[in-house]
């Protein structure tokens, strides 16, 4: 089940973005602990939205693991390739991916999405994890025919509704330390 925290406390944040920006994640946990059965919803009956509806930017890493590098015509890069995705390329959990008519094949890759929770600059390996508000699942649907037209991958990564995102965000305290 899922707890409707607004049913428990009407002043609870109504979006993950608000909870992150206002540093209210601990409050949400406290509200959830007060929930009775009337505030619980059946997971299978929910209609999901993407966890972060209007992100400021969506940065993606490519060629960041050797098995994937070996699939293509690439040598091991010194640094991962960085490309952008747009919000319109995202699609919520349980909603269909749309294969563009321009694509005979559509590829996909399971990815881990990191949700950055604070403005950050000059992060180091020692403090980078402090900027992460949570993690979610992401499916990087790619139209390879367009991705390979140029050296920039963005064209093949941004067809509408090609990137399933979610269904939930997991906070760092719920997982082992990522260091």
Residue pairs with C-beta under 8 A, 6 or more apart in sequence:
1 40
1 41
1 42
1 43
2 40
2 41
2 42
2 43
2 46
3 32
3 35
3 39
3 40
3 41
4 35
4 39
4 40
4 41
5 12
5 13
5 28
5 31
5 32
5 35
5 39
6 12
6 14
7 35
7 38
7 39
8 31
8 32
8 34
8 35
8 39
9 31
9 34
12 27
12 28
12 31
13 19
13 22
13 24
13 27
13 28
15 53
16 51
16 52
16 115
16 134
16 169
17 52
17 53
17 54
18 24
19 25
19 27
19 28
20 115
20 117
20 133
20 134
25 133
25 171
47 94
48 92
48 93
48 94
48 95
48 166
48 167
49 92
49 166
50 90
50 91
50 92
50 165
50 166
51 115
51 134
51 136
51 165
51 166
51 167
51 168
51 169
52 115
52 165
52 169
53 87
54 87
55 87
57 84
58 84
58 85
58 86
58 87
58 90
59 82
59 83
59 84
60 82
60 83
60 84
60 85
60 111
60 140
60 157
61 80
61 81
61 82
62 68
62 80
62 81
62 82
62 83
62 153
63 69
63 74
63 77
63 80
63 81
64 80
66 76
68 109
69 75
69 76
69 77
81 153
83 152
83 153
83 154
83 157
84 154
84 157
84 158
85 154
85 157
85 158
85 163
86 158
88 158
88 160
88 161
89 157
89 158
89 159
89 160
89 161
89 162
89 163
90 161
90 163
90 164
90 165
91 97
91 98
91 161
91 162
91 163
91 164
91 165
92 164
92 165
92 166
92 167
93 164
93 165
93 166
93 167
94 167
95 161
95 164
96 161
97 106
97 108
97 139
97 141
97 161
97 162
97 164
98 159
98 160
98 161
98 162
99 106
99 162
100 106
100 143
100 159
100 162
102 143
102 145
102 146
102 159
103 143
103 144
103 145
103 146
103 159
104 145
105 144
105 145
106 141
106 142
106 143
106 144
106 162
107 141
107 142
107 143
107 144
108 139
108 140
108 141
108 142
109 139
109 140
109 142
110 137
110 138
110 139
110 140
111 137
111 138
111 139
111 140
112 135
112 136
112 137
112 138
113 135
113 136
113 137
113 138
113 165
114 132
114 134
114 135
115 132
115 133
115 134
115 135
115 136
115 169
116 131
116 132
116 133
117 131
117 132
117 133
117 134
118 131
118 133
120 128
120 131
123 131
129 172
129 177
129 178
129 179
132 172
132 178
133 169
133 171
133 172
134 169
134 170
134 171
134 172
135 169
135 170
135 172
135 175
136 165
136 166
136 167
136 168
136 169
136 170
137 164
137 165
137 166
137 167
138 163
138 164
138 165
139 163
139 164
139 165
140 157
140 163
141 159
141 162
141 163
141 164
142 153
142 156
142 157
142 162
143 156
143 157
143 159
143 162
144 156
145 156
146 155
146 156
146 159
147 153
147 155
147 156
147 157
148 156
149 155
149 156
157 163
172 178
